[in-house]
Amino acid sequence: MASVQDRVKSVTARILEVDESAIKDDDNFSADLGAESIQSIELVASFEEEFGIEMDEEQALSVDTVEKAVAFIAQVCQEQGVEV
């Protein structure tokens, strides 16, 4: 199974229509990858679907970089007993 990082990058590339190989860990979703507010909401929903978790939307939307998203999602998975 792909790592949390790989899965986050894959979802991000699909939703934001960017090349997955160009996504760096320290990329900011809005400043570097061009996410607009509606796309940020789509990302949260897509991450929830990808990992089978439920995230607090306000907390999730405050995550601004790829590496922070990976850490946040991994933490939520652990808290909800979802194996990654």
C-alpha positions in Angstrom: 0.0 0.0 0.0 1.2 3.5 -0.8 2.4 5.7 2.1 0.3 8.5 3.6 2.6 10.9 1.8 2.1 9.3 -1.6 -1.7 9.1 -1.2 -1.9 12.8 -0.1 0.2 13.8 -3.1 -2.0 11.7 -5.4 -5.2 13.2 -4.1 -3.7 16.7 -4.2 -2.6 16.3 -7.8 -6.0 15.0 -8.9 -8.1 17.7 -7.2 -5.8 20.7 -8.1 -4.9 19.3 -11.5 -1.1 19.6 -11.0 1.7 17.1 -11.8 2.1 14.8 -8.8 5.9 14.6 -9.3 6.1 18.4 -9.0 4.5 18.5 -5.5 7.0 19.0 -2.8 6.5 18.4 0.9 6.8 22.1 1.9 4.4 23.2 -0.8 1.6 25.5 0.5 -1.7 24.3 -0.9 -2.9 27.8 -1.9 0.3 29.8 -2.4 2.4 27.1 -4.3 -0.3 24.7 -5.7 -3.0 27.3 -6.5 -5.8 25.9 -4.3 -8.8 28.1 -4.0 -11.2 27.9 -1.0 -13.6 25.6 -2.8 -10.8 23.3 -3.8 -9.5 23.2 -0.2 -12.9 21.9 0.9 -12.8 19.3 -2.0 -9.3 18.3 -0.7 -10.6 17.7 2.8 -13.5 15.6 1.5 -11.2 13.7 -0.8 -8.7 13.0 1.9 -11.5 11.7 4.1 -12.7 9.4 1.4 -9.2 8.2 0.5 -8.3 7.3 4.1 -11.8 6.4 5.4 -11.7 9.0 8.2 -13.6 12.0 9.4 -11.7 15.2 10.0 -12.7 18.3 11.9 -13.2 20.6 8.9 -11.9 23.7 10.6 -8.8 22.0 11.8 -8.3 20.3 8.4 -8.7 23.6 6.5 -6.0 25.3 8.7 -3.4 22.8 7.5 -1.5 24.7 4.9 1.3 22.5 3.5 1.6 19.0 2.1 3.9 17.8 5.0 1.5 19.2 7.6 -1.4 17.4 5.8 0.5 14.1 5.9 1.1 14.5 9.6 -2.4 15.6 10.4 -4.0 12.8 8.4 -1.7 10.2 10.0 -2.7 11.5 13.4 -6.4 11.4 12.6 -6.0 7.8 11.2 -4.3 6.7 14.4 -6.9 8.4 16.6 -9.7 6.7 14.6 -8.0 3.3 14.5 -7.5 3.4 10.7 -4.5 1.5 9.5 -2.3 3.3 7.0 
